[in-house]
Amino acid sequence: MEEHFNENYMESEQHPKATFSGQLLEWDIDDFTTGEPVQAVAQGEFNCHGVSDERKVSGTISKRKDGTWSIQADFEVSTSVHRIPIPKVVRENIAEVIRVDLKATLEPK
């Protein structure tokens, strides 16, 4: 189902990536000394399906002992805001708002 959605509605060949570019709000590097996850909010521009949307995303960030950072967040993507076409025939079977669960590891350059 996910593959079908990506190919037919997200048009993954034309729009292979979604991006977020923003900044953490009100954070202090000293909050990350324990290695425990820290609640954080990032504000910035989310681009999906070629359409940008300003938003705030809440999640957790932790700094690991190996120097990498772990990020977890979940947020929603509106098919109408991002102009993701859903044909009328299947509109009742596909949510207008898609829930995204993000888990990422950032490595230093």
N, C-alpha and C positions, 0 to 999 in steps of 0.2 A: 504494500500500500504506500509506504514512504517513497519507494523508488518511482512508482506510478505518479504520485503527487509531484515529486521533484522534476520528472521528465515532462509531464503534461501541463502542469499549472505554474510551477516555479520557472519553467523554461531554463533549466540549469545550463544548457549549452550556450545560451545567450547571456545568462547572468550566473556565472559559476560561483561567485563569492558574495557573501554578505560581510560588511565591515562595520566596525565601531571605532570612532576616533573621538577621544574625550579625555577628561581629567577626573581624578579622584577628588571628591569634595571633603574638606575638613579632615585631613589625615596627618598623622605624625609618624615618621619612620621608627620612633621608639616604641610604637604600638606593636611592632612586628618582631620584637626581640625574643619572645617566648616560643615561637613556632606554632602557636595556636591560631586558628582562624580568627580574623578580625572582621567585623561587620563594616561594610563600606558602601558608598554610593558614588557612581561615576555619572557624570553629565557630559553629553556629547552628541555626535551625529551618527545615527545608525543608517546604513545604506543597504537596502535589500531590493532586489529585482529592479535595480536602476533608479530607485526612488529614495531620497534622503529624508530623514525624520529626526528632529531634535528630541532627545529623551533622557531620562534619568533611569539608571539600572542599579538595583540593589543586589548585593551578594556578599560573599566572603572572600578574603584574600589571606594567604599565609605564606610566610617565607620559610623555605625548607633549609635544613642544615647544609645541603649540597649547593646552595646559592640560587636555586630555582624558586619560582613563585607559583603557587597554586591558586587558581581563580575558579569560583563557582558562582553561578547566577542563574536565575530563570526569569524570563520575561515573555511578553506576548507580541506577536506580529500580526497586524491587521491586514487581511487580504485586500480590503478596499483602499486603505491608506497607501499601500505599496503597489497598487494597481496589478494585483495578481488575478488574472481572469479565471473565474470559475463558471463554466457553462451552466445555463439554467437547468438542464437535464439532471445534473448531479449536485446542484447547489444545496439541496436539503441534506445531502450526505456528507458534506465537507464543511468544517467549522469556518466561520468568518474570521475567527481569531485563532491563530496557531500558537501553541505554547512551545517555547524553546527552552531546553535545559542545557546550559553551557558548563562544561568542565574543561579547563585548559591549564597547561603548564607553560610558563614563560621561562626561557633560558637566557642568561646574559650573552651579549654578543662577544 
